[in-house]
Amino acid sequence: MRPRTASRWLLGGLLTLALAAPWLVPAYRTQISFLWVMIIFALTWDTLGGQMGYNSFGNVVFFGVGMYACAVVQRDAGLEYFPALFLGMAVAAALAVALAAVLGSGLLGLRGQYFAIATLGLGFAAGEFASGWDFIGAGSGMVTPLYPGEVGGRESFFYYLLLALTVTTFLVLRRLYSGRFGLAINAIRDDEDKAEAMGLHTTRYKTTAWCVSATFLGLTGAAVGNLIGFIDPRDVAFAGPTFGVWMVLMAILGGKGTLWGPVLGAAVFHVTQELFWTYLLGWQRVALGLLILAIVLFFPVGILGWARERWPERFGHTVDERPEPAEGGS
């Protein structure tokens, strides 16, 4: 079976299973909804960190901005729940993209550890700013509007909404990576100076990549705020020590710089974390810390990277060797 055909079958099978999950395991709709969130986190971080080689710790800012933007629109627009929700999501995406464009024009001129450190401060600064702004509830947080449907309807609705966002994120990124955009950001990762010397507008591509990530993070933040029903500025919206770090870990665990790697890493990390919280209550943070240590020590190239090293004929990129010419031949 050709790799592309196998990928389509795999995607179709996973999608079918995901669509049936609310009926198969209705008690776990919220937990699986957060699996979709984790996959979006990993995919959008990998756009910069894996495909382009810019390790960002500030992507959580776009998630939090989207969450608050949607909640404010829902609160102040004077519309019914669903029109206000979708309007809020559109505003959330627009604000996240605008912020990424503004920040990108300045921060993406930095490279290496300087860029990483600068973005690390973004999440902390945003959390502190939101904690002191009374318009969005300050440190007391903000309650999102009550879902108008029947009991359990909110979980099912946002389950499918987040699933749709995950599939859309995956397909859009797959399309982008397979074209000129993917080649350009990979060239930036491999040798940015050489890419610039060849005439590539690197800052433009870097900013565009960040805007793509911000779009999906803003939409995801809007949906998650309504799923949870309460927005805390530090622990939910701008949760750098958790969401901000997990984005990086999940992409590394699965294999950064690949399309399926972040998906696999997010699934493994989220399931493992849920098991820790269920069976190791009181020790779950110790276990999570050991998991992070194991990821760094034993999977430095990720699960897919390890599989490619072990089974290159199945997971690697193979090139047919040209036969040696016969003696005296041309």
DOVEX-307253 format. One record per residue: y, x negated, z negated of N, C-alpha, C in turn; residue number from 1; residue in one letter. Coordinates in steps of 0.001 Angstrom, whole numbers. Layout:
<recs>
n_v, n_u, n_w, ca_v, ca_u, ca_w, c_v, c_u, c_w, resi, resn
Y, X, Z, Y, X, Z, Y, X, Z, NUM, A
...
</recs>
This chain:
<recs>
n_v, n_u, n_w, ca_v, ca_u, ca_w, c_v, c_u, c_w, resi, resn
-1186, -843, 0, 0, 0, 0, 1250, -889, 0, 1, M
2193, -576, 859, 3404, -1375, 945, 4235, -1214, -326, 2, R
4991, -2272, -737, 5760, -2200, -1986, 6739, -1034, -2018, 3, P
7381, -763, -873, 8349, 334, -859, 7666, 1674, -1047, 4, R
6504, 1854, -421, 5745, 3100, -580, 5267, 3251, -2017, 5, T
4794, 2154, -2598, 4346, 2196, -3988, 5488, 2548, -4923, 6, A
6671, 2015, -4635, 7839, 2322, -5465, 8187, 3799, -5390, 7, S
8075, 4361, -4196, 8379, 5791, -4045, 7368, 6653, -4786, 8, R
6095, 6281, -4693, 5071, 7037, -5418, 5278, 6927, -6924, 9, W
5617, 5733, -7382, 5858, 5535, -8809, 7046, 6362, -9272, 10, L
8142, 6325, -8498, 9326, 7098, -8852, 9025, 8588, -8858, 11, L
8269, 9060, -7851, 7919, 10480, -7786, 7046, 10916, -8957, 12, G
6076, 10072, -9319, 5209, 10409, -10442, 5956, 10451, -11756, 13, G
6818, 9477, -11976, 7610, 9458, -13207, 8558, 10645, -13270, 14, L
9146, 11001, -12136, 10062, 12141, -12114, 9327, 13443, -12423, 15, L
8138, 13602, -11868, 7343, 14805, -12150, 6998, 14900, -13635, 16, T
6584, 13780, -14209, 6270, 13757, -15638, 7510, 14055, -16482, 17, L
8662, 13512, -16073, 9897, 13745, -16820, 10318, 15203, -16764, 18, A
10133, 15837, -15614, 10496, 17250, -15479, 9613, 18142, -16347, 19, L
8362, 17742, -16518, 7430, 18567, -17291, 7485, 18289, -18784, 20, A
8115, 17192, -19196, 8090, 16773, -20601, 8599, 17830, -21582, 21, A
9707, 18559, -21299, 10161, 19562, -22280, 9132, 20640, -22582, 22, P
8215, 20911, -21647, 7152, 21886, -21911, 5936, 21225, -22544, 23, W
5711, 19966, -22197, 4544, 19267, -22748, 4764, 18858, -24198, 24, L
5969, 18349, -24494, 6285, 17897, -25861, 7674, 18424, -26251, 25, V
7802, 19722, -26479, 9126, 20292, -26750, 9793, 19755, -28008, 26, P
9014, 19281, -28960, 9604, 18777, -30204, 10317, 17442, -30016, 27, A
10086, 16779, -28888, 10649, 15447, -28664, 11704, 15434, -27565, 28, Y
12312, 16584, -27298, 13307, 16637, -26223, 14495, 15722, -26492, 29, R
14989, 15713, -27723, 16144, 14873, -28043, 15797, 13401, -27946, 30, T
14619, 13027, -28463, 14220, 11625, -28407, 14065, 11152, -26966, 31, Q
13481, 12002, -26105, 13319, 11603, -24700, 14667, 11611, -23992, 32, I
15570, 12509, -24406, 16914, 12499, -23838, 17588, 11152, -24078, 33, S
17366, 10601, -25266, 17953, 9285, -25554, 17225, 8162, -24799, 34, F
16011, 8403, -24361, 15368, 7435, -23474, 16139, 7338, -22165, 35, L
16564, 8491, -21632, 17367, 8466, -20393, 18687, 7727, -20630, 36, W
19271, 7938, -21802, 20517, 7232, -22134, 20286, 5724, -22151, 37, V
19186, 5294, -22763, 18883, 3872, -22839, 18654, 3265, -21460, 38, M
18015, 4008, -20576, 17789, 3503, -19220, 19119, 3325, -18494, 39, I
20027, 4284, -18658, 21354, 4149, -18037, 22088, 2957, -18623, 40, I
22007, 2788, -19936, 22620, 1617, -20574, 22117, 321, -19925, 41, F
20794, 195, -19822, 20211, -1043, -19304, 20547, -1256, -17834, 42, A
20468, -193, -17026, 20765, -316, -15605, 22215, -710, -15359, 43, L
23134, -66, -16071, 24553, -353, -15840, 24945, -1719, -16377, 44, T
24331, -2155, -17485, 24627, -3511, -17948, 24104, -4543, -16960, 45, W
22931, -4286, -16386, 22326, -5261, -15486, 23135, -5438, -14202, 46, D
23951, -4457, -13843, 24796, -4611, -12665, 25684, -5836, -12792, 47, T
26231, -6048, -13990, 27037, -7246, -14224, 26183, -8397, -14743, 48, L
25420, -8150, -15793, 24719, -9225, -16475, 23574, -9807, -15690, 49, G
22827, -8988, -14956, 21677, -9474, -14216, 21976, -9765, -12758, 50, G
22541, -8784, -12062, 22785, -8937, -10632, 23950, -9880, -10334, 51, Q
24936, -9931, -11235, 26149, -10702, -10955, 26322, -11908, -11877, 52, M
25564, -11955, -12963, 25633, -13097, -13859, 26795, -13111, -14819, 53, G
27422, -11954, -15069, 28532, -11844, -16018, 28062, -11041, -17223, 54, Y
27807, -11723, -18318, 27264, -11075, -19510, 28369, -10357, -20273, 55, N
28383, -9038, -20129, 29415, -8219, -20767, 28883, -7581, -22039, 56, S
29671, -7669, -23110, 29367, -6971, -24359, 30336, -5816, -24592, 57, F
31111, -5479, -23570, 32123, -4444, -23738, 31858, -3165, -22988, 58, G
30671, -3029, -22372, 30386, -1817, -21604, 30377, -558, -22460, 59, N
30118, -726, -23760, 30096, 431, -24649, 31460, 1107, -24722, 60, V
32529, 396, -24374, 33871, 987, -24375, 33940, 2161, -23405, 61, V
33351, 2022, -22222, 33391, 3087, -21222, 32582, 4297, -21683, 62, F
31499, 4031, -22381, 30693, 5106, -22962, 31518, 5902, -23977, 63, F
32207, 5202, -24875, 33015, 5876, -25888, 34219, 6594, -25313, 64, G
34876, 5983, -24331, 36028, 6631, -23692, 35594, 7923, -23017, 65, V
34462, 7893, -22333, 33958, 9108, -21698, 33626, 10191, -22700, 66, G
33072, 9795, -23834, 32701, 10745, -24876, 33935, 11460, -25431, 67, M
34946, 10690, -25771, 36166, 11281, -26323, 36946, 12075, -25271, 68, Y
37007, 11573, -24043, 37764, 12259, -22995, 37198, 13650, -22740, 69, A
35878, 13745, -22655, 35252, 15048, -22421, 35494, 15990, -23592, 70, C
35361, 15484, -24808, 35552, 16330, -25991, 36984, 16852, -26083, 71, A
37968, 16025, -25747, 39369, 16454, -25799, 39633, 17523, -24751, 72, V
39085, 17350, -23541, 39262, 18356, -22493, 38626, 19678, -22915, 73, V
37445, 19613, -23473, 36780, 20833, -23927, 37574, 21531, -25023, 74, Q
38194, 20742, -25882, 38952, 21319, -26989, 40266, 21941, -26532, 75, R
40935, 21316, -25567, 42308, 21704, -25230, 42466, 22431, -23903, 76, D
41416, 22500, -23085, 41576, 23088, -21748, 41657, 24602, -21772, 77, A
41132, 25244, -22820, 41162, 26699, -22893, 40188, 27370, -21944, 78, G
39102, 26692, -21569, 38110, 27235, -20648, 36820, 27568, -21388, 79, L
35936, 28284, -20686, 34608, 28540, -21227, 33836, 27219, -21340, 80, E
32712, 27259, -22022, 32007, 26021, -22358, 31632, 25204, -21125, 81, Y
30938, 25820, -20168, 30420, 25038, -19043, 31519, 24560, -18092, 82, F
32501, 25404, -17713, 33598, 24848, -16900, 34332, 23714, -17606, 83, P
34557, 23873, -18914, 35236, 22815, -19669, 34388, 21552, -19736, 84, A
33067, 21722, -19869, 32178, 20562, -19930, 32231, 19758, -18637, 85, L
32082, 20438, -17508, 32047, 19714, -16237, 33413, 19145, -15871, 86, F
34479, 19846, -16238, 35812, 19271, -16049, 35977, 18040, -16934, 87, L
35507, 18145, -18170, 35583, 17010, -19091, 34785, 15817, -18600, 88, G
33631, 16061, -17991, 32834, 14960, -17458, 33541, 14274, -16299, 89, M
34199, 15071, -15458, 34956, 14483, -14344, 36102, 13617, -14867, 90, A
36807, 14118, -15872, 37905, 13345, -16473, 37356, 12094, -17144, 91, V
36204, 12226, -17800, 35584, 11077, -18473, 35264, 9969, -17482, 92, A
34671, 10337, -16351, 34347, 9335, -15336, 35601, 8694, -14774, 93, A
36637, 9523, -14507, 37880, 8996, -13934, 38569, 8028, -14892, 94, A
38628, 8376, -16173, 39277, 7494, -17146, 38483, 6198, -17330, 95, L
37159, 6311, -17351, 36337, 5112, -17501, 36526, 4162, -16321, 96, A
36571, 4708, -15117, 36783, 3872, -13928, 38164, 3240, -13945, 97, V
39181, 4034, -14303, 40542, 3491, -14362, 40637, 2362, -15372, 98, A
39998, 2544, -16527, 40014, 1494, -17549, 39288, 249, -17059, 99, L
38148, 437, -16381, 37405, -707, -15855, 38220, -1457, -14816, 100, A
38957, -726, -13983, 39780, -1379, -12963, 40901, -2192, -13599, 101, A
41527, -1632, -14635, 42627, -2335, -15300, 42097, -3562, -16049, 102, V
41030, -3372, -16819, 40466, -4494, -17572, 39875, -5549, -16644, 103, L
39237, -5078, -15575, 38596, -6011, -14665, 39562, -6945, -13979, 104, G
40750, -6441, -13658, 41730, -7286, -12979, 42163, -8459, -13845, 105, S
42014, -8330, -15168, 42388, -9419, -16066, 41207, -10193, -16590, 106, G
40213, -9469, -17138, 39095, -10143, -17803, 38132, -10794, -16831, 107, L
37982, -10240, -15632, 37010, -10792, -14709, 37480, -12083, -14052, 108, L
38668, -12519, -14409, 39087, -13858, -14018, 38482, -14914, -14908, 109, G
37969, -14490, -16079, 37279, -15412, -16997, 35830, -15572, -16563, 110, L
35230, -16655, -16983, 33834, -16906, -16622, 33042, -17352, -17843, 111, R
31713, -17184, -17712, 30801, -17692, -18730, 31035, -17099, -20100, 112, G
31008, -17984, -21114, 31127, -17529, -22491, 32493, -16945, -22794, 113, Q
33515, -17341, -22033, 34855, -16811, -22276, 34911, -15316, -21940, 114, Y
34254, -14942, -20841, 34190, -13522, -20486, 33379, -12752, -21522, 115, F
32247, -13309, -21954, 31397, -12631, -22935, 32145, -12394, -24246, 116, A
32859, -13413, -24727, 33591, -13286, -25986, 34730, -12283, -25858, 117, I
35429, -12310, -24719, 36533, -11368, -24515, 36038, -9928, -24517, 118, A
34904, -9680, -23856, 34383, -8309, -23820, 33806, -7891, -25166, 119, T
33305, -8862, -25935, 32788, -8540, -27268, 33879, -7922, -28134, 120, L
35098, -8420, -27987, 36199, -7881, -28782, 36634, -6495, -28358, 121, G
36314, -6085, -27120, 36748, -4780, -26639, 36160, -3645, -27470, 122, L
34837, -3724, -27737, 34190, -2649, -28492, 34740, -2515, -29897, 123, G
34932, -3662, -30578, 35471, -3611, -31936, 36901, -3068, -31941, 124, F
37704, -3519, -30992, 39093, -3058, -30920, 39160, -1567, -30625, 125, A
38295, -1098, -29704, 38299, 331, -29369, 37870, 1178, -30557, 126, A
36867, 708, -31309, 36419, 1447, -32486, 37499, 1551, -33543, 127, G
38204, 453, -33777, 39287, 471, -34759, 40443, 1352, -34303, 128, E
40746, 1288, -33020, 41832, 2119, -32479, 41505, 3601, -32623, 129, F
40274, 3982, -32253, 39875, 5388, -32368, 39840, 5845, -33820, 130, A
39491, 4932, -34734, 39425, 5290, -36153, 40796, 5559, -36766, 131, S
41843, 5114, -36093, 43179, 5343, -36623, 44001, 6336, -35836, 132, G
43404, 6986, -34834, 44152, 7924, -33974, 43831, 9351, -34408, 133, W
44790, 10015, -35015, 44577, 11364, -35548, 44296, 12385, -34456, 134, D
44798, 12156, -33245, 44614, 13108, -32148, 43139, 13343, -31843, 135, F
42307, 12341, -32087, 40874, 12478, -31830, 40063, 12432, -33134, 136, I
40719, 12761, -34235, 40022, 12886, -35502, 40001, 11648, -36362, 137, G
40514, 10539, -35835, 40561, 9271, -36581, 39176, 8932, -37146, 138, A
39155, 8399, -38346, 37892, 7978, -38944, 36973, 9116, -39330, 139, G
37508, 10338, -39406, 36677, 11494, -39764, 35798, 11965, -38621, 140, S
36067, 11466, -37433, 35256, 11862, -36294, 35736, 13146, -35651, 141, G
34993, 13599, -34665, 35390, 14768, -33879, 34160, 15617, -33571, 142, M
34291, 16909, -33789, 33193, 17847, -33520, 33365, 18409, -32113, 143, V
32293, 18396, -31338, 32340, 18965, -29987, 32102, 20477, -30060, 144, T
32502, 21219, -29013, 32321, 22677, -29028, 30855, 23085, -29162, 145, P
30641, 24226, -29758, 29291, 24735, -29990, 28678, 25222, -28684, 146, L
27451, 24812, -28432, 26752, 25246, -27215, 26516, 26757, -27286, 147, Y
26826, 27498, -26195, 26779, 28962, -26277, 25392, 29571, -26097, 148, P
24413, 28806, -25711, 23098, 29365, -25418, 22271, 29627, -26656, 149, G
21010, 29951, -26419, 20084, 30259, -27496, 19674, 28987, -28232, 150, E
19001, 29158, -29353, 18540, 28023, -30152, 17561, 27182, -29322, 151, V
17809, 25901, -29269, 16986, 25011, -28464, 17474, 24847, -27045, 152, G
18400, 25707, -26641, 18910, 25627, -25275, 19753, 24388, -25034, 153, G
20491, 23954, -26055, 21327, 22767, -25907, 20481, 21543, -25609, 154, R
19382, 21371, -26350, 18529, 20211, -26150, 17941, 20196, -24744, 155, E
17492, 21364, -24261, 16897, 21432, -22923, 17940, 21172, -21844, 156, S
19131, 21753, -21998, 20175, 21581, -20986, 20586, 20123, -20858, 157, F
20855, 19471, -21974, 21314, 18087, -21904, 20166, 17122, -21590, 158, F
18941, 17535, -21877, 17795, 16744, -21435, 17819, 16616, -19912, 159, Y
17922, 17752, -19224, 17888, 17721, -17762, 19174, 17128, -17179, 160, Y
20284, 17329, -17859, 21532, 16728, -17382, 21446, 15207, -17447, 161, L
20951, 14673, -18541, 20813, 13224, -18677, 19731, 12673, -17744, 162, L
18676, 13439, -17522, 17661, 13023, -16557, 18269, 12923, -15160, 163, L
19080, 13913, -14786, 19737, 13879, -13476, 20671, 12676, -13356, 164, A
21393, 12364, -14426, 22275, 11194, -14413, 21468, 9902, -14273, 165, L
20319, 9833, -14939, 19480, 8639, -14854, 18962, 8432, -13441, 166, T
18447, 9486, -12832, 17923, 9384, -11464, 19041, 9021, -10497, 167, V
20205, 9647, -10662, 21338, 9340, -9792, 21770, 7884, -9940, 168, T
21834, 7408, -11185, 22195, 6004, -11428, 21214, 5072, -10736, 169, T
19940, 5326, -10893, 18907, 4477, -10295, 19029, 4457, -8778, 170, F
19169, 5636, -8164, 19210, 5719, -6700, 20485, 5098, -6134, 171, L
21608, 5325, -6802, 22864, 4736, -6332, 22808, 3213, -6412, 172, V
22307, 2691, -7516, 22226, 1242, -7659, 21221, 648, -6676, 173, L
20114, 1341, -6445, 19145, 837, -5467, 19771, 750, -4086, 174, R
20572, 1759, -3740, 21241, 1743, -2435, 22274, 614, -2361, 175, R
23028, 428, -3432, 24051, -619, -3439, 23426, -2011, -3375, 176, L
22341, -2225, -4125, 21714, -3539, -4163, 21070, -3908, -2831, 177, Y
20689, -2920, -2050, 19988, -3206, -797, 20941, -3506, 358, 178, S
22233, -3397, 129, 23198, -3625, 1193, 24084, -4826, 948, 179, G
25233, -4829, 1604, 26176, -5952, 1519, 26664, -6163, 87, 180, R
26856, -5063, -640, 27336, -5168, -2011, 26368, -5981, -2866, 181, F
25079, -5702, -2736, 24087, -6438, -3505, 24066, -7913, -3155, 182, G
24172, -8213, -1875, 24208, -9620, -1457, 25436, -10325, -2025, 183, L
26558, -9614, -2050, 27808, -10228, -2523, 27739, -10549, -4012, 184, A
27272, -9602, -4829, 27246, -9869, -6271, 26166, -10883, -6622, 185, I
25076, -10925, -5841, 24076, -11977, -6061, 24622, -13346, -5697, 186, N
25464, -13404, -4659, 26106, -14666, -4296, 27048, -15136, -5398, 187, A
27739, -14202, -6036, 28613, -14548, -7166, 27789, -15112, -8311, 188, I
26640, -14517, -8563, 25753, -15007, -9628, 25235, -16406, -9320, 189, R
24875, -16651, -8085, 24257, -17923, -7729, 25272, -19062, -7691, 190, D
26431, -18822, -7099, 27461, -19868, -7027, 28780, -19207, -6625, 191, D
29582, -18873, -7629, 30812, -18137, -7345, 31813, -18976, -6554, 192, E
31910, -20256, -6858, 32853, -21114, -6133, 32497, -21189, -4656, 193, D
31221, -21326, -4372, 30800, -21379, -2972, 31040, -20043, -2278, 194, K
30801, -18930, -3023, 31037, -17607, -2438, 32512, -17431, -2080, 195, A
33399, -17904, -2951, 34831, -17831, -2652, 35185, -18707, -1452, 196, E
34579, -19888, -1393, 34863, -20793, -279, 34406, -20207, 1055, 197, A
33389, -19343, 1010, 32913, -18691, 2230, 33727, -17469, 2595, 198, M
34778, -17181, 1813, 35672, -16080, 2144, 35381, -14771, 1435, 199, G
34502, -14785, 428, 34167, -13561, -306, 35248, -13272, -1348, 200, L
35749, -12054, -1371, 36755, -11648, -2363, 36029, -11331, -3674, 201, H
35764, -12352, -4461, 34901, -12196, -5623, 35481, -11256, -6671, 202, T
36784, -11360, -6936, 37381, -10491, -7961, 37258, -9032, -7576, 203, T
37408, -8737, -6285, 37281, -7357, -5818, 35868, -6844, -6050, 204, R
34872, -7651, -5732, 33485, -7215, -5922, 33144, -7103, -7404, 205, Y
33620, -8025, -8213, 33350, -7974, -9647, 33959, -6722, -10273, 206, K
35189, -6412, -9891, 35848, -5220, -10429, 35144, -3954, -9966, 207, T
34729, -3929, -8699, 34001, -2766, -8182, 32695, -2559, -8931, 208, T
31978, -3652, -9199, 30718, -3542, -9940, 30955, -2977, -11334, 209, A
32018, -3408, -11991, 32321, -2891, -13328, 32713, -1423, -13269, 210, W
33418, -1030, -12216, 33806, 378, -12054, 32586, 1261, -11817, 211, C
31614, 758, -11059, 30375, 1517, -10853, 29666, 1739, -12184, 212, V
29555, 679, -12978, 28936, 813, -14299, 29712, 1792, -15174, 213, S
31038, 1693, -15148, 31874, 2547, -15986, 31732, 4019, -15612, 214, A
31545, 4306, -14323, 31389, 5695, -13888, 30222, 6365, -14601, 215, T
29061, 5729, -14546, 27867, 6335, -15141, 27900, 6294, -16663, 216, F
28518, 5270, -17229, 28631, 5220, -18689, 29585, 6303, -19193, 217, L
30674, 6551, -18473, 31592, 7617, -18871, 30930, 8982, -18823, 218, G
30174, 9247, -17756, 29456, 10519, -17643, 28401, 10655, -18744, 219, L
27709, 9569, -19020, 26685, 9600, -20072, 27301, 9845, -21436, 220, T
28412, 9192, -21717, 29097, 9407, -22987, 29507, 10859, -23173, 221, G
30000, 11482, -22109, 30395, 12896, -22186, 29212, 13777, -22546, 222, A
28058, 13506, -21939, 26873, 14317, -22210, 26326, 14066, -23618, 223, A
26299, 12795, -24039, 25738, 12460, -25350, 26584, 13043, -26477, 224, V
27912, 13024, -26330, 28770, 13613, -27354, 28447, 15074, -27600, 225, G
28157, 15807, -26522, 27810, 17220, -26667, 26386, 17411, -27166, 226, N
25501, 16512, -26808, 24122, 16615, -27298, 24065, 16410, -28808, 227, L
24791, 15400, -29295, 24801, 15138, -30735, 25614, 16189, -31480, 228, I
26741, 16582, -30918, 27604, 17578, -31543, 28677, 16997, -32434, 229, G
28664, 15683, -32649, 29660, 15039, -33502, 29883, 13618, -33009, 230, F
31144, 13215, -32948, 31504, 11886, -32445, 32083, 11064, -33579, 231, I
31394, 10014, -33945, 31910, 9056, -34908, 32423, 7846, -34137, 232, D
33637, 7378, -34442, 34223, 6305, -33615, 33461, 4989, -33652, 233, P
32892, 4637, -34790, 32230, 3328, -34907, 30722, 3405, -34704, 234, R
30086, 4454, -35196, 28631, 4523, -35179, 28067, 5197, -33941, 235, D
28896, 5899, -33173, 28408, 6605, -31987, 29184, 6182, -30742, 236, V
30486, 6446, -30729, 31273, 6229, -29508, 31373, 4755, -29132, 237, A
31771, 3918, -30076, 31974, 2492, -29799, 31038, 1662, -30680, 238, F
29767, 2001, -30600, 28758, 1363, -31461, 28317, 34, -30855, 239, A
29178, -959, -30930, 28866, -2271, -30374, 27656, -2942, -30990, 240, G
27507, -2932, -32351, 26351, -3601, -32964, 25010, -2956, -32614, 241, P
25009, -1707, -32166, 23751, -1056, -31790, 23697, -885, -30266, 242, T
24365, 122, -29741, 24302, 380, -28304, 24742, -826, -27482, 243, F
25821, -1473, -27906, 26346, -2605, -27144, 25373, -3762, -27055, 244, G
24630, -4017, -28128, 23639, -5090, -28133, 22351, -4650, -27457, 245, V
21951, -3398, -27672, 20707, -2903, -27099, 20745, -2940, -25578, 246, W
21905, -2679, -24976, 22019, -2755, -23518, 21512, -4094, -23005, 247, M
21965, -5152, -23663, 21599, -6512, -23256, 20108, -6744, -23475, 248, V
19623, -6382, -24638, 18222, -6634, -24986, 17260, -5911, -24052, 249, L
17570, -4670, -23711, 16659, -3892, -22873, 16565, -4482, -21472, 250, M
17707, -4898, -20930, 17689, -5505, -19595, 16927, -6828, -19611, 251, A
17127, -7636, -20654, 16417, -8914, -20754, 14924, -8698, -20948, 252, I
14574, -7715, -21788, 13160, -7442, -22063, 12415, -7069, -20792, 253, L
13008, -6196, -19981, 12322, -5774, -18762, 12384, -6804, -17653, 254, G
13463, -7543, -17598, 13651, -8533, -16533, 14973, -8290, -15846, 255, G
16014, -8999, -16267, 17328, -8755, -15695, 17394, -9290, -14269, 256, K
18309, -8704, -13499, 18424, -9068, -12097, 17442, -8342, -11203, 257, G
16730, -7353, -11762, 15799, -6529, -10990, 16201, -5068, -11158, 258, T
15628, -4210, -10343, 15954, -2788, -10461, 15055, -2087, -11472, 259, L
13749, -2375, -11414, 12818, -1713, -12321, 12763, -2367, -13691, 260, W
13194, -3624, -13795, 13144, -4324, -15068, 13899, -3611, -16184, 261, G
15182, -3255, -15989, 15898, -2531, -17046, 15257, -1197, -17414, 262, P
14669, -510, -16433, 13991, 756, -16727, 12795, 505, -17640, 263, V
11991, -482, -17288, 10825, -824, -18102, 11236, -1314, -19479, 264, L
12242, -2178, -19535, 12694, -2700, -20823, 13238, -1615, -21730, 265, G
13992, -675, -21156, 14535, 430, -21953, 13427, 1312, -22503, 266, A
12412, 1580, -21681, 11302, 2427, -22139, 10539, 1758, -23280, 267, A
10219, 480, -23122, 9474, -235, -24164, 10295, -324, -25444, 268, V
11556, -679, -25311, 12409, -839, -26488, 12596, 485, -27226, 269, F
12873, 1554, -26484, 13150, 2846, -27129, 11917, 3393, -27827, 270, H
10765, 3323, -27171, 9528, 3824, -27787, 9193, 3021, -29035, 271, V
9322, 1696, -28935, 9037, 843, -30095, 9983, 1147, -31245, 272, T
11254, 1324, -30926, 12237, 1630, -31961, 11936, 2965, -32636, 273, Q
11558, 3965, -31865, 11215, 5269, -32441, 9999, 5166, -33357, 274, E
9029, 4356, -32974, 7856, 4163, -33828, 8238, 3470, -35132, 275, L
9144, 2502, -35050, 9608, 1831, -36268, 10276, 2833, -37208, 276, F
11148, 3682, -36637, 11884, 4646, -37466, 10939, 5702, -38056, 277, W
9807, 5944, -37406, 8874, 6969, -37884, 7915, 6421, -38928, 278, T
7362, 5225, -38699, 6286, 4724, -39540, 6695, 3577, -40458, 279, Y
7890, 3014, -40277, 8323, 1894, -41111, 9648, 2209, -41795, 280, L
9784, 3435, -42260, 11037, 3851, -42889, 11355, 2948, -44082, 281, L
12553, 2395, -44071, 12963, 1449, -45088, 12850, 13, -44621, 282, G
11937, -220, -43673, 11745, -1554, -43107, 12044, -1575, -41609, 283, W
12587, -447, -41103, 12749, -341, -39663, 13719, -1375, -39095, 284, Q
14758, -1711, -39857, 15731, -2689, -39360, 15147, -4100, -39372, 285, R
14288, -4375, -40355, 13605, -5673, -40371, 12689, -5782, -39155, 286, V
11943, -4713, -38896, 11032, -4714, -37750, 11800, -4826, -36437, 287, A
12955, -4144, -36357, 13758, -4218, -35143, 14302, -5628, -34931, 288, L
14692, -6280, -36032, 15151, -7660, -35923, 14052, -8588, -35436, 289, G
12831, -8382, -35932, 11707, -9192, -35475, 11395, -8914, -34005, 290, L
11565, -7661, -33582, 11352, -7322, -32180, 12356, -8062, -31295, 291, L
13616, -8086, -31731, 14645, -8793, -30974, 14304, -10279, -30870, 292, I
13846, -10853, -31974, 13450, -12260, -31977, 12287, -12502, -31022, 293, L
11316, -11584, -31021, 10161, -11728, -30135, 10575, -11637, -28667, 294, A
11528, -10756, -28371, 12013, -10621, -26996, 12589, -11946, -26504, 295, I
13419, -12555, -27340, 14090, -13794, -26937, 13084, -14945, -26817, 296, V
12117, -15000, -27737, 11179, -16127, -27750, 10093, -16024, -26683, 297, L
9508, -14853, -26533, 8318, -14719, -25700, 8576, -14102, -24327, 298, F
9733, -13471, -24139, 10032, -12873, -22840, 11402, -13310, -22340, 299, F
11629, -14618, -22219, 12949, -15080, -21768, 13256, -14666, -20336, 300, P
12227, -14427, -19518, 12449, -13958, -18146, 12069, -12488, -18002, 301, V
11766, -11814, -19112, 11465, -10398, -19079, 10019, -10104, -18712, 302, G
9635, -8847, -18887, 8267, -8433, -18589, 7961, -8596, -17105, 303, I
8894, -8190, -16244, 8666, -8340, -14807, 8640, -9802, -14398, 304, L
9499, -10618, -15009, 9488, -12048, -14719, 8160, -12683, -15115, 305, G
7644, -12282, -16277, 6347, -12776, -16729, 5234, -12337, -15774, 306, W
5304, -11061, -15326, 4285, -10554, -14401, 4348, -11288, -13065, 307, A
5556, -11617, -12611, 5673, -12339, -11340, 5118, -13753, -11445, 308, R
5280, -14373, -12607, 4722, -15713, -12787, 3193, -15672, -12874, 309, E
2688, -14611, -13477, 1233, -14512, -13680, 523, -13983, -12443, 310, R
1096, -12990, -11776, 509, -12400, -10575, 1537, -12402, -9443, 311, W
1861, -13566, -8903, 2905, -13631, -7871, 2541, -12866, -6604, 312, P
1243, -12763, -6306, 847, -12060, -5080, 1099, -10562, -5177, 313, E
1201, -10041, -6426, 1414, -8597, -6591, 2862, -8266, -6928, 314, R
3498, -9070, -7743, 4845, -8763, -8208, 5908, -9711, -7648, 315, F
5494, -10815, -7052, 6473, -11790, -6583, 6922, -11522, -5162, 316, G
7846, -12365, -4704, 8326, -12319, -3334, 7579, -13400, -2562, 317, H
6736, -13004, -1650, 5922, -13962, -910, 6510, -14195, 472, 318, T
6343, -15406, 976, 6792, -15769, 2313, 5594, -16316, 3066, 319, V
5337, -15768, 4223, 4195, -16236, 5013, 4437, -17666, 5467, 320, D
3432, -18507, 5257, 3549, -19891, 5682, 3207, -20013, 7161, 321, E
3973, -20840, 7844, 3700, -21077, 9246, 2525, -22042, 9366, 322, R
1599, -21768, 10267, 457, -22670, 10404, 888, -24025, 10949, 323, P
192, -25052, 10536, 486, -26389, 11020, 126, -26465, 12503, 324, E
1016, -27069, 13320, 701, -27180, 14750, -469, -28132, 14973, 325, P
-1251, -27835, 15976, -2404, -28680, 16311, -1922, -30045, 16779, 326, A
-2788, -31021, 16625, -2419, -32382, 17010, -2136, -32466, 18494, 327, E
-965, -32992, 18804, -554, -33087, 20194, 145, -31868, 20701, 328, G
166, -30785, 19871, 854, -29573, 20286, 2338, -29664, 19998, 329, G
3081, -28684, 20450, 4521, -28669, 20259, 4880, -27798, 19097, 330, S
</recs>
